[in-house]
């Protein structure tokens, strides 16, 4: 994942806020394909890397 990537036609990544072996946290903006909030709304997304999580 990198700055500017569009996730699921709904979220545009704006800035990586944090990262650890289990995932990443990003500041994002709702895009035109987002059905949960209005386009342009500021959001925080957490991408969880289950492959790296023990016991999953």
C-alpha positions in Angstrom: 0.0 0.0 0.0 1.2 3.5 -0.8 0.2 7.1 -0.8 -2.6 7.8 -3.3 -3.7 4.2 -3.7 -7.5 3.7 -4.0 -8.9 0.8 -1.9 -12.0 -0.8 -3.1 -13.0 2.2 -5.3 -14.0 3.8 -2.0 -11.0 5.1 -0.1 -8.0 7.1 -1.1 -4.9 6.7 1.1 -3.6 10.1 2.2 -0.9 9.4 4.8 0.5 6.4 6.6 0.0 7.0 10.3 1.7 3.8 11.7 2.9 0.3 10.9 3.7 -2.8 12.8 4.1 -6.5 11.9 0.3 -7.0 12.2 -0.9 -4.1 9.9 -0.9 -0.5 8.9 -3.0 2.5 9.9 -3.7 5.2 7.2 -5.4 8.6 7.1 -7.7 8.4 4.1 -10.4 10.3 2.2 -13.7 8.8 1.1 -13.9 8.6 -2.7 -16.8 8.7 -5.0 -17.4 4.9 -4.7 -17.8 5.0 -0.9 -21.3 4.2 0.2 -20.9 4.6 4.0 -20.0 8.3 4.2 -20.0 11.3 1.8 -17.2 11.6 -0.7 -14.4 13.8 0.7 -14.9 12.8 4.3 -11.7 12.3 6.3 -11.3 8.7 7.6 -8.8 6.4 9.3 -8.3 2.9 7.9 -6.6 0.0 9.6 -5.3 -2.8 7.3 -4.7 -6.0 9.3 -2.1 -8.5 8.0 -3.7 -11.8 9.3 -0.9 -13.8 7.6 1.5 -12.4 10.2 -0.9 -12.9 13.2 -0.1 -15.9 15.4 -3.0 -18.3 15.8 -5.0 -17.2 12.7 
